[in-house]
Amino acid sequence: MEYPDLSALPAELREAVTERDSLNVFRMIMHSPALAPGLLQLADAILRGNSLPDQLRELAIVRVGHAYEAPYEVHHHENIGRLVGLSQAAISAAATGSTEGLSKEEAAVLRCTDRLLARHTLSDAERTEALEFLTVGQLADLVITVGFYQLVSNFLNTFGVTTEGEISPY
């Protein structure tokens, strides 16, 4: 799928792409100029306003990317994960869903992510386990993060977004 002609977009949308390093995902989202501003606002909130610790947020996102076979998502969020201190063991675990060698919290986040992906909810026992180390707000943010990155991965895969031509922001 071709990227939209950014010069044909309103200035505020062109600026939104430029502010985000002109990454291909943001360029491609401009095929939906009416929804793009809200989607970008939600993406910013999930990355900057999320109450989950950064490493746990990125662990969940990378797991979603692997589950959805979205290499673009995996590429960028493995890099972000490394920048926020996610261990290589956790990054590797996100590829398989294996919890071996992870902290109790990382293992629980991977299990919760997989349950949300498979069953679209958590059982009472799974919620209780998560709430042993997460606040209710953090659990809410985990569920929202997983759901948002399912949407993003669907978009990336449908439109065939790759890193080709991007300048790495890492």
Residue pairs with C-beta under 8 A, 6 or more apart in sequence:
1 28
1 31
1 159
1 160
3 24
3 27
3 28
3 30
4 27
4 28
4 30
4 31
6 13
6 14
6 17
6 27
6 30
7 14
9 30
9 33
10 33
12 37
13 30
13 33
13 36
13 37
16 26
16 36
16 37
16 40
17 26
17 27
17 30
20 26
20 40
21 166
21 167
21 169
22 166
22 167
23 76
23 166
23 169
24 72
24 161
24 162
24 163
24 164
24 165
24 166
25 72
25 76
25 152
25 155
25 156
25 161
26 40
28 155
28 156
28 159
28 161
29 35
29 36
29 39
29 40
29 155
30 36
31 159
32 39
42 148
43 148
43 152
46 57
46 141
46 144
46 145
46 148
47 57
50 57
50 141
50 145
51 135
51 137
51 138
51 141
52 60
52 134
52 138
52 141
52 142
52 145
54 84
54 85
54 86
55 81
55 84
55 85
55 86
55 90
55 106
56 105
56 106
56 109
56 142
57 141
57 142
57 145
58 77
58 80
58 81
58 84
58 86
59 81
59 86
59 90
59 93
59 94
59 106
59 109
59 110
59 113
60 109
60 110
60 112
60 113
60 142
60 145
60 146
60 149
61 73
61 77
61 80
61 81
61 145
61 149
62 73
62 74
62 77
62 78
62 81
62 86
62 91
62 94
62 95
63 94
63 97
63 110
63 113
63 114
63 117
64 70
64 73
64 113
64 117
64 146
64 149
64 150
64 153
65 71
65 73
65 74
65 77
65 94
65 149
65 153
66 74
66 94
66 95
66 96
66 97
67 97
67 113
67 114
67 117
68 150
68 153
68 154
68 157
69 157
70 152
70 153
70 156
70 157
71 162
72 156
72 161
72 162
72 163
73 149
73 152
73 153
73 156
74 95
75 163
76 163
78 91
79 168
79 170
80 170
81 90
81 91
82 91
82 170
83 170
89 101
89 102
90 102
90 106
93 99
93 100
93 101
93 102
93 106
93 110
94 110
97 110
97 114
99 106
99 107
99 110
99 111
102 110
104 133
105 133
108 129
108 130
108 132
108 133
109 130
109 142
111 126
111 129
112 122
112 126
112 129
112 130
112 142
112 146
113 142
113 146
115 121
115 122
115 123
115 126
116 122
116 143
116 146
116 147
117 146
117 150
122 130
122 143
127 139
130 139
130 142
131 139
134 142
155 161
